């Protein structure tokens, strides 16, 4: 695999993670606004969302080209 293919795979993975992050945001908002929310479930979703955010930031930093100082 060459560098361009690796970069393309990272971008595709990043897109999937961003979509999942947005979906979790919608689900969390819906559960917190509903009258029958499950606090344990909301907490688990928030933890998953934070892990996704960390992974997203890591991938984004890998996609930034190295600059010679």
C-alpha positions in Angstrom: 0.0 0.0 0.0 1.3 3.4 -0.8 0.9 6.7 1.1 -2.0 7.9 -1.0 -4.0 4.7 -0.4 -3.3 5.0 3.4 -4.4 8.6 3.4 -7.6 7.7 1.5 -8.4 5.0 3.9 -7.8 7.3 6.9 -10.1 9.9 5.3 -12.8 7.3 4.7 -12.5 6.1 8.3 -12.6 9.6 9.5 -15.9 10.2 7.6 -17.5 7.2 9.2 -16.4 8.2 12.7 -17.7 11.8 12.1 -21.0 10.4 11.0 -21.2 8.1 14.1 -20.3 11.1 16.3 -23.1 13.1 14.9 -25.5 10.2 15.2 -24.6 9.8 18.8 -25.1 13.5 19.4 -28.6 13.2 18.0 -29.4 10.1 20.1 -28.1 11.7 23.3 -30.1 14.9 22.7 -33.2 12.8 22.0 -32.8 10.7 25.1 -32.1 13.7 27.4 -35.1 15.6 26.0 -37.5 12.6 26.4 -39.3 12.1 29.7 -38.2 8.4 29.9 -34.5 8.8 29.6 -32.1 6.1 30.9 -29.2 7.9 32.6 -26.9 4.8 32.4 -27.5 4.5 28.6 -26.9 8.2 28.1 -23.7 8.0 30.1 -22.5 5.1 28.0 -23.4 7.0 24.8 -21.5 10.1 26.0 -18.4 7.9 26.8 -18.6 6.4 23.3 -18.9 9.9 21.9 -15.8 11.1 23.8 -13.8 8.1 22.6 -14.8 8.8 19.0 -13.8 12.4 19.4 -10.3 11.4 20.6 -10.0 9.0 17.7 -11.2 11.7 15.3 -8.6 14.1 16.6 -5.8 11.5 16.3 -6.7 10.7 12.7 -7.0 14.4 11.8 -3.5 15.0 13.2 -2.2 12.1 11.2 -3.6 13.6 8.0 -1.8 16.9 8.6 1.3 16.9 6.5 4.6 17.1 8.4 6.3 20.5 7.9 10.0 20.9 8.1 10.9 23.6 10.6 
